[in-house]
Amino acid sequence: MMITQEGKDVMAGLKADKELWTRTFSGAGIVILIIAGIYTGGLVWTLIAAVIALASLAEYYKILTEYMKRNYSEKFRKRTAEISPGIGYAFSLLILIAATHGSSPLMIALFLCLGLFAVLMREILRKQLTHGNESYALSNAGGILSGVIYITIPWVCMILLRDYYIGEQILMTLFACTWSCDVAAYLGGRMFGNAKFCKYVSPSKTWAGFISGVVGSLLINAFAIYFFTLPAWLLLIGVICGLAGQAGDLAESLIKREAEVKDSGSFIPGHGGFLDRFDSILINGALVYFMLEVVL
């Protein structure tokens, strides 16, 4: 039985509707989880942030492993290029624990230093056990530490932000601005987008979407300042989320493009992986913490 073009269009429309509802419901679940965690604070928020950080880190290391398998030198092409994710997880946990127990920034830097040496010791053993035929010291050390710096440290910043004297309101504003930027950029790009923005990294991004994202972030930020009675200078959060947040999204797109993967994972229906869903918040959280603790 031949399916007409009209029938194909109907089926495509139904599939699109199903994907939209799936994305909406899973997104709503994430929003509720984050808001509940921020509102509760303490150990609950720390555990939620730590789980998301480690899950995102696992996806990052999986992407890195696939990239190494495909692109490593011909000398090791017949072997399985490997990284040492266990070291990354272990030192991420140490950093999360140290940061939430009031350790100094120097202690966190020390854990990063020790993590580097742990990877190098692992590669010394690999070189010896393969009789000098295999080692990945540079790519393994760079990959493991880049994951900790790129993912774990920003989530540590967001855990510490909750302890700020208006930390609950700041975190609520931070996530609301990030999400509103994503939604506004998507809708603005769909409705008004033609001129491409950074097409070699993310072909679907448009200037209309970029501008809409900035506007959406600032509008929600202004509402949050009014609703929570926050200082007017915290409008900087909207600026950060509108500009840097979209750069953070492009950064993850660049990583996936180089690794030739579509999504970082598949755990969140309609959204992909944890890293796909929380890519923008990483740089936003780090910059807001930097703004409050270093600049101001």
Contacts in CASP RR format, 6 or more apart in sequence:
PFRMAT RR
TARGET T0000
AUTHOR 0000-0000-0000
METHOD contacts of the structure
MODEL  1
MMITQEGKDVMAGLKADKELWTRTFSGAGIVILIIAGIYTGGLVWTLIAA
VIALASLAEYYKILTEYMKRNYSEKFRKRTAEISPGIGYAFSLLILIAAT
HGSSPLMIALFLCLGLFAVLMREILRKQLTHGNESYALSNAGGILSGVIY
ITIPWVCMILLRDYYIGEQILMTLFACTWSCDVAAYLGGRMFGNAKFCKY
VSPSKTWAGFISGVVGSLLINAFAIYFFTLPAWLLLIGVICGLAGQAGDL
AESLIKREAEVKDSGSFIPGHGGFLDRFDSILINGALVYFMLEVVL
3 11 0 8 1.000
19 270 0 8 1.000
22 269 0 8 1.000
22 270 0 8 1.000
23 269 0 8 1.000
23 270 0 8 1.000
23 271 0 8 1.000
25 269 0 8 1.000
26 268 0 8 1.000
26 269 0 8 1.000
26 270 0 8 1.000
26 271 0 8 1.000
27 268 0 8 1.000
27 271 0 8 1.000
27 277 0 8 1.000
30 268 0 8 1.000
30 271 0 8 1.000
30 277 0 8 1.000
31 179 0 8 1.000
33 48 0 8 1.000
34 48 0 8 1.000
34 175 0 8 1.000
35 172 0 8 1.000
35 175 0 8 1.000
36 44 0 8 1.000
37 44 0 8 1.000
37 45 0 8 1.000
37 48 0 8 1.000
38 45 0 8 1.000
38 162 0 8 1.000
38 168 0 8 1.000
38 171 0 8 1.000
38 172 0 8 1.000
38 175 0 8 1.000
39 168 0 8 1.000
41 162 0 8 1.000
41 168 0 8 1.000
42 162 0 8 1.000
45 159 0 8 1.000
45 162 0 8 1.000
46 96 0 8 1.000
46 100 0 8 1.000
46 159 0 8 1.000
49 155 0 8 1.000
49 158 0 8 1.000
49 159 0 8 1.000
50 93 0 8 1.000
50 96 0 8 1.000
50 155 0 8 1.000
50 159 0 8 1.000
52 155 0 8 1.000
52 274 0 8 1.000
52 278 0 8 1.000
53 92 0 8 1.000
53 96 0 8 1.000
53 151 0 8 1.000
53 152 0 8 1.000
53 155 0 8 1.000
53 156 0 8 1.000
54 89 0 8 1.000
54 92 0 8 1.000
54 93 0 8 1.000
55 267 0 8 1.000
55 274 0 8 1.000
56 151 0 8 1.000
56 264 0 8 1.000
56 273 0 8 1.000
56 274 0 8 1.000
56 275 0 8 1.000
56 278 0 8 1.000
57 85 0 8 1.000
57 88 0 8 1.000
57 89 0 8 1.000
57 92 0 8 1.000
57 147 0 8 1.000
57 148 0 8 1.000
57 151 0 8 1.000
57 152 0 8 1.000
58 85 0 8 1.000
58 89 0 8 1.000
59 264 0 8 1.000
59 265 0 8 1.000
59 273 0 8 1.000
59 274 0 8 1.000
59 275 0 8 1.000
60 147 0 8 1.000
60 150 0 8 1.000
60 151 0 8 1.000
60 255 0 8 1.000
60 264 0 8 1.000
60 275 0 8 1.000
61 83 0 8 1.000
61 85 0 8 1.000
61 88 0 8 1.000
61 143 0 8 1.000
61 144 0 8 1.000
61 147 0 8 1.000
62 264 0 8 1.000
62 265 0 8 1.000
63 255 0 8 1.000
63 256 0 8 1.000
63 259 0 8 1.000
63 261 0 8 1.000
63 264 0 8 1.000
64 83 0 8 1.000
64 143 0 8 1.000
64 259 0 8 1.000
65 81 0 8 1.000
65 82 0 8 1.000
65 83 0 8 1.000
66 259 0 8 1.000
66 260 0 8 1.000
66 261 0 8 1.000
67 258 0 8 1.000
67 259 0 8 1.000
67 260 0 8 1.000
68 81 0 8 1.000
68 82 0 8 1.000
68 83 0 8 1.000
68 136 0 8 1.000
68 139 0 8 1.000
69 80 0 8 1.000
69 81 0 8 1.000
70 260 0 8 1.000
72 81 0 8 1.000
72 136 0 8 1.000
72 139 0 8 1.000
76 134 0 8 1.000
76 136 0 8 1.000
79 134 0 8 1.000
81 136 0 8 1.000
81 139 0 8 1.000
82 136 0 8 1.000
82 140 0 8 1.000
83 136 0 8 1.000
83 139 0 8 1.000
83 140 0 8 1.000
83 143 0 8 1.000
83 144 0 8 1.000
84 118 0 8 1.000
84 119 0 8 1.000
84 122 0 8 1.000
84 140 0 8 1.000
84 144 0 8 1.000
85 144 0 8 1.000
87 115 0 8 1.000
87 118 0 8 1.000
87 119 0 8 1.000
87 122 0 8 1.000
87 144 0 8 1.000
88 115 0 8 1.000
88 144 0 8 1.000
88 147 0 8 1.000
88 148 0 8 1.000
91 111 0 8 1.000
91 112 0 8 1.000
91 114 0 8 1.000
91 115 0 8 1.000
91 118 0 8 1.000
91 148 0 8 1.000
92 148 0 8 1.000
92 151 0 8 1.000
92 152 0 8 1.000
94 111 0 8 1.000
95 108 0 8 1.000
95 111 0 8 1.000
95 112 0 8 1.000
95 148 0 8 1.000
95 152 0 8 1.000
95 153 0 8 1.000
95 156 0 8 1.000
96 152 0 8 1.000
96 155 0 8 1.000
96 156 0 8 1.000
96 159 0 8 1.000
98 107 0 8 1.000
98 108 0 8 1.000
98 111 0 8 1.000
99 108 0 8 1.000
99 156 0 8 1.000
99 159 0 8 1.000
99 160 0 8 1.000
100 156 0 8 1.000
100 159 0 8 1.000
100 160 0 8 1.000
108 153 0 8 1.000
108 156 0 8 1.000
112 145 0 8 1.000
112 148 0 8 1.000
112 149 0 8 1.000
115 144 0 8 1.000
115 145 0 8 1.000
116 141 0 8 1.000
116 145 0 8 1.000
119 137 0 8 1.000
119 140 0 8 1.000
119 141 0 8 1.000
119 142 0 8 1.000
119 144 0 8 1.000
119 145 0 8 1.000
120 137 0 8 1.000
120 141 0 8 1.000
122 140 0 8 1.000
123 135 0 8 1.000
123 136 0 8 1.000
123 137 0 8 1.000
123 140 0 8 1.000
123 141 0 8 1.000
124 135 0 8 1.000
126 134 0 8 1.000
126 135 0 8 1.000
126 136 0 8 1.000
127 134 0 8 1.000
127 135 0 8 1.000
150 282 0 8 1.000
151 275 0 8 1.000
151 282 0 8 1.000
153 286 0 8 1.000
154 281 0 8 1.000
154 282 0 8 1.000
154 283 0 8 1.000
154 285 0 8 1.000
154 286 0 8 1.000
155 282 0 8 1.000
157 285 0 8 1.000
157 286 0 8 1.000
157 288 0 8 1.000
157 289 0 8 1.000
157 290 0 8 1.000
158 171 0 8 1.000
158 174 0 8 1.000
158 281 0 8 1.000
158 285 0 8 1.000
158 289 0 8 1.000
160 289 0 8 1.000
161 167 0 8 1.000
161 170 0 8 1.000
161 171 0 8 1.000
161 174 0 8 1.000
161 285 0 8 1.000
161 288 0 8 1.000
161 289 0 8 1.000
161 292 0 8 1.000
162 168 0 8 1.000
162 171 0 8 1.000
164 170 0 8 1.000
164 292 0 8 1.000
166 228 0 8 1.000
166 230 0 8 1.000
169 224 0 8 1.000
169 228 0 8 1.000
169 230 0 8 1.000
170 230 0 8 1.000
170 234 0 8 1.000
170 237 0 8 1.000
170 288 0 8 1.000
170 292 0 8 1.000
172 224 0 8 1.000
172 228 0 8 1.000
173 220 0 8 1.000
173 221 0 8 1.000
173 224 0 8 1.000
173 225 0 8 1.000
173 228 0 8 1.000
173 230 0 8 1.000
173 234 0 8 1.000
173 237 0 8 1.000
173 238 0 8 1.000
174 237 0 8 1.000
174 241 0 8 1.000
174 281 0 8 1.000
174 284 0 8 1.000
174 285 0 8 1.000
174 288 0 8 1.000
175 281 0 8 1.000
176 220 0 8 1.000
176 221 0 8 1.000
176 224 0 8 1.000
177 217 0 8 1.000
177 220 0 8 1.000
177 221 0 8 1.000
177 224 0 8 1.000
177 237 0 8 1.000
177 238 0 8 1.000
177 240 0 8 1.000
177 241 0 8 1.000
177 242 0 8 1.000
177 284 0 8 1.000
178 217 0 8 1.000
178 241 0 8 1.000
178 245 0 8 1.000
178 280 0 8 1.000
178 281 0 8 1.000
178 284 0 8 1.000
180 213 0 8 1.000
180 216 0 8 1.000
180 217 0 8 1.000
180 219 0 8 1.000
180 220 0 8 1.000
181 213 0 8 1.000
181 214 0 8 1.000
181 216 0 8 1.000
181 217 0 8 1.000
181 241 0 8 1.000
181 242 0 8 1.000
181 245 0 8 1.000
181 246 0 8 1.000
181 280 0 8 1.000
182 213 0 8 1.000
182 249 0 8 1.000
182 280 0 8 1.000
184 209 0 8 1.000
184 212 0 8 1.000
184 213 0 8 1.000
184 215 0 8 1.000
184 216 0 8 1.000
184 217 0 8 1.000
185 205 0 8 1.000
185 209 0 8 1.000
185 210 0 8 1.000
185 212 0 8 1.000
185 213 0 8 1.000
185 246 0 8 1.000
186 209 0 8 1.000
187 212 0 8 1.000
188 206 0 8 1.000
188 208 0 8 1.000
188 209 0 8 1.000
188 212 0 8 1.000
188 213 0 8 1.000
189 206 0 8 1.000
189 208 0 8 1.000
189 209 0 8 1.000
189 212 0 8 1.000
191 208 0 8 1.000
192 206 0 8 1.000
192 208 0 8 1.000
192 209 0 8 1.000
192 212 0 8 1.000
193 206 0 8 1.000
193 207 0 8 1.000
193 208 0 8 1.000
193 209 0 8 1.000
194 206 0 8 1.000
194 208 0 8 1.000
195 206 0 8 1.000
195 207 0 8 1.000
195 208 0 8 1.000
196 203 0 8 1.000
196 205 0 8 1.000
196 206 0 8 1.000
196 207 0 8 1.000
197 205 0 8 1.000
197 206 0 8 1.000
197 207 0 8 1.000
197 209 0 8 1.000
197 210 0 8 1.000
198 205 0 8 1.000
198 250 0 8 1.000
199 205 0 8 1.000
201 250 0 8 1.000
201 253 0 8 1.000
201 254 0 8 1.000
201 257 0 8 1.000
202 249 0 8 1.000
202 250 0 8 1.000
202 253 0 8 1.000
202 257 0 8 1.000
205 246 0 8 1.000
205 250 0 8 1.000
210 246 0 8 1.000
213 242 0 8 1.000
213 246 0 8 1.000
214 239 0 8 1.000
214 242 0 8 1.000
214 243 0 8 1.000
214 246 0 8 1.000
216 242 0 8 1.000
217 238 0 8 1.000
217 239 0 8 1.000
217 241 0 8 1.000
217 242 0 8 1.000
218 235 0 8 1.000
218 238 0 8 1.000
218 239 0 8 1.000
218 242 0 8 1.000
220 238 0 8 1.000
221 234 0 8 1.000
221 235 0 8 1.000
221 237 0 8 1.000
221 238 0 8 1.000
221 241 0 8 1.000
222 235 0 8 1.000
224 230 0 8 1.000
225 231 0 8 1.000
225 232 0 8 1.000
225 234 0 8 1.000
225 235 0 8 1.000
236 291 0 8 1.000
237 288 0 8 1.000
240 284 0 8 1.000
240 287 0 8 1.000
240 288 0 8 1.000
240 291 0 8 1.000
241 280 0 8 1.000
241 284 0 8 1.000
244 283 0 8 1.000
244 284 0 8 1.000
244 287 0 8 1.000
245 280 0 8 1.000
245 281 0 8 1.000
245 283 0 8 1.000
245 284 0 8 1.000
246 280 0 8 1.000
247 283 0 8 1.000
248 279 0 8 1.000
248 280 0 8 1.000
248 282 0 8 1.000
248 283 0 8 1.000
249 279 0 8 1.000
249 280 0 8 1.000
251 279 0 8 1.000
251 283 0 8 1.000
252 264 0 8 1.000
252 275 0 8 1.000
252 276 0 8 1.000
252 279 0 8 1.000
256 262 0 8 1.000
256 263 0 8 1.000
256 264 0 8 1.000
263 272 0 8 1.000
263 273 0 8 1.000
263 276 0 8 1.000
264 272 0 8 1.000
264 273 0 8 1.000
264 274 0 8 1.000
264 275 0 8 1.000
264 276 0 8 1.000
265 272 0 8 1.000
265 273 0 8 1.000
265 274 0 8 1.000
265 275 0 8 1.000
265 276 0 8 1.000
266 272 0 8 1.000
266 273 0 8 1.000
267 273 0 8 1.000
267 274 0 8 1.000
268 274 0 8 1.000
268 276 0 8 1.000
268 277 0 8 1.000
271 277 0 8 1.000
END
